[in-house]
């Protein structure tokens, strides 16, 4: 009887271990997913994956779907959601830390509010983008030609919200309106009903009184698509 009881106790103790998910394949799935997701990031990318509790109570699974929660940054400290695609169907959050060592833009001299940013205003500093604001700028093309929304001291890292597009159309000015469609382009003249920055939708009143909407271009014209 004692032998039977001992065997039953051993079998009961072994059951939880059989029901536990091996952390290794979960980690491998996250590693593969991160390798794909970070391909477009600038600079040198590395990451750390948090541990899945080896004493978890998750049923064994061999196929996984890995996703980033909505709104999570592509770098820095966050977590991913691992979904078991097998019959168990469980979901678990696993911590990840993605580091991105790259050059980011700084102002090499003071930039006055309203000043148009040029290449001469910009410099670069190396750093871990994960430790910087999410809208930090790394490409000079995203800054050159923009206008400083407020005064920027020298040596300040540049963020997207510190700059705005130039006002290319002002209320009341005469505007060239180009209507484009498959195989045709027609130009008209009109008056702007409001200010517009490059890339914004502008409303123009044509000579016949018709009001049209189009996208403001860098040269001050408006393009209407059909």
C-alpha positions in Angstrom: 0.0 0.0 0.0 2.8 2.4 0.8 4.4 1.7 -2.5 1.1 2.4 -4.3 0.6 5.7 -2.4 4.2 6.7 -3.2 3.7 6.0 -6.9 0.4 8.0 -7.0 2.1 10.9 -5.2 5.0 10.9 -7.7 2.6 10.8 -10.7 0.6 13.7 -9.3 3.7 15.8 -8.8 4.8 15.0 -12.3 1.5 16.2 -13.9 2.1 20.0 -13.6 5.5 19.6 -15.2 3.9 17.9 -18.2 1.4 20.9 -18.5 4.1 23.6 -18.5 5.2 25.5 -21.6 8.9 25.2 -22.4 10.2 28.8 -22.4 12.8 28.0 -25.2 10.4 27.9 -28.2 8.6 31.0 -26.9 11.8 32.9 -26.7 12.9 31.6 -30.2 9.6 32.8 -31.7 10.0 36.3 -30.1 13.6 36.4 -31.4 12.6 35.7 -34.9 9.7 38.2 -34.8 12.1 41.0 -33.5 14.6 40.2 -36.2 11.9 41.0 -38.8 10.3 43.9 -37.0 13.6 45.8 -36.4 14.9 45.5 -40.0 13.8 49.1 -40.9 15.2 50.8 -37.8 18.2 53.1 -38.2 21.6 52.3 -36.7 22.8 49.3 -34.8 19.9 47.3 -33.2 20.1 44.8 -30.3 17.5 43.4 -27.9 16.9 41.5 -24.7 14.0 39.2 -24.1 12.5 38.8 -20.7 12.2 35.3 -19.1 9.1 33.2 -19.2 8.5 31.6 -15.8 9.8 28.0 -16.1 7.1 27.0 -13.6 4.3 28.5 -15.6 1.0 26.7 -15.8 0.6 27.1 -19.6 -0.3 24.1 -21.7 2.5 23.0 -24.1 2.3 24.7 -27.5 4.5 24.6 -30.6 3.1 27.4 -32.8 2.9 31.1 -31.8 1.8 34.4 -33.0 3.8 37.4 -31.7 2.5 40.9 -31.8 3.3 44.3 -30.3 0.5 45.9 -28.3 -1.2 48.9 -30.0 0.6 52.1 -29.5 3.9 50.5 -28.2 7.1 52.0 -29.5 9.3 49.9 -31.8 12.2 50.4 -29.5 12.9 50.8 -25.7 11.3 48.8 -22.9 7.9 47.3 -23.7 6.4 43.9 -24.0 5.1 41.6 -26.7 2.0 39.4 -26.7 2.6 35.8 -27.5 -0.5 33.9 -28.6 -0.5 30.1 -28.7 -2.0 29.0 -32.0 -2.7 25.5 -30.8 -5.8 24.1 -29.0 -4.6 25.7 -25.7 -5.1 29.2 -27.1 -3.4 31.0 -24.3 -1.9 34.5 -24.4 1.1 35.8 -22.4 3.0 39.1 -22.2 6.8 38.9 -22.3 9.0 41.9 -21.6 11.4 43.0 -24.3 14.1 45.8 -24.4 15.1 47.0 -27.9 18.2 49.2 -28.1 18.9 51.3 -31.2 22.3 52.9 -31.4 22.2 55.6 -34.1 22.9 59.3 -34.9 20.2 61.7 -34.1 19.9 65.4 -35.1 20.8 68.3 -32.9 20.9 72.1 -33.4 24.5 73.2 -33.8 23.5 76.9 -33.2 20.5 78.7 -31.9 17.5 78.6 -34.2 15.0 81.5 -33.8 11.2 80.9 -33.8 9.9 81.1 -37.4 13.4 80.5 -38.9 13.6 78.1 -41.8 16.0 75.2 -40.9 19.0 74.6 -43.2 21.7 72.0 -43.3 24.1 74.4 -41.6 21.8 74.5 -38.5 22.1 70.7 -38.0 24.6 68.3 -36.5 24.5 64.7 -35.3 25.1 63.0 -32.0 25.3 59.2 -31.4 23.0 57.7 -28.8 20.5 55.0 -27.9 17.2 56.1 -29.4 15.4 54.0 -26.8 16.5 56.6 -24.2 15.3 59.6 -26.3 11.8 60.8 -27.1 9.9 58.7 -29.6 9.7 61.6 -32.1 13.4 62.3 -32.2 14.6 63.1 -35.7 17.4 61.0 -37.3 17.1 62.2 -41.0 18.1 65.7 -42.0 15.5 65.5 -44.8 12.8 65.6 -42.1 14.1 69.0 -40.8 15.6 71.0 -43.6 13.1 73.4 -45.0 10.8 73.2 -42.0 10.2 76.2 -39.7 11.1 76.3 -36.0 7.8 76.3 -34.0 9.7 78.0 -31.1 13.2 79.1 -30.3 15.7 76.2 -30.2 19.0 76.6 -28.2 22.2 75.3 -29.6 22.9 71.6 -28.8 19.3 70.6 -28.4 18.1 67.3 -29.8 15.5 67.9 -32.5 12.1 66.4 -32.2 9.4 66.4 -34.9 7.1 68.6 -32.7 9.7 71.4 -32.6 9.3 72.0 -36.3 6.4 72.7 -38.7 6.0 72.9 -42.4 6.3 76.3 -44.1 3.2 78.4 -44.9 3.2 78.3 -48.7 -0.3 79.8 -49.2 -1.8 82.8 -47.5 -5.4 83.9 -47.3 -6.5 86.1 -50.1 -3.5 85.5 -52.4 -3.8 84.5 -56.0 -3.1 80.8 -56.4 -2.5 78.6 -59.4 -4.8 75.5 -59.3 -3.7 72.5 -61.2 -6.4 69.8 -61.8 -4.9 66.4 -62.7 -6.4 63.2 -63.9 -5.6 60.2 -66.1 -4.0 61.8 -69.2 -4.8 65.4 -68.5 -3.8 68.5 -66.5 -5.8 71.8 -66.4 -4.5 75.0 -64.8 -6.8 77.7 -63.3 -6.4 80.7 -61.0 -8.2 81.4 -57.8 -8.0 83.1 -54.4 -7.0 81.3 -51.2 -9.7 81.2 -48.6 -7.2 80.5 -45.7 -3.5 80.0 -45.0 -2.1 76.5 -45.8 1.2 74.8 -45.1 2.8 72.5 -47.6 0.9 69.2 -47.7 -2.2 70.6 -46.1 -5.6 70.8 -47.8 -6.3 74.3 -49.2 -9.6 75.8 -50.3 -9.5 78.0 -53.4 -12.3 80.1 -54.9 -12.1 80.1 -58.7 -13.0 82.9 -60.9 -16.4 81.4 -61.6 -17.2 81.3 -57.8 -16.7 77.6 -57.5 -14.7 76.5 -54.4 -12.3 73.6 -54.8 -10.0 71.8 -52.4 -6.6 70.5 -53.1 -3.2 69.9 -51.6 -0.8 72.8 -51.1 2.5 72.4 -52.9 5.9 73.7 -52.0 5.8 76.3 -54.9 2.6 77.8 -53.6 0.3 76.1 -56.1 -2.6 73.7 -55.3 -3.1 70.4 -56.9 -6.5 68.9 -57.3 -6.7 65.2 -58.1 -9.5 63.3 -60.0 
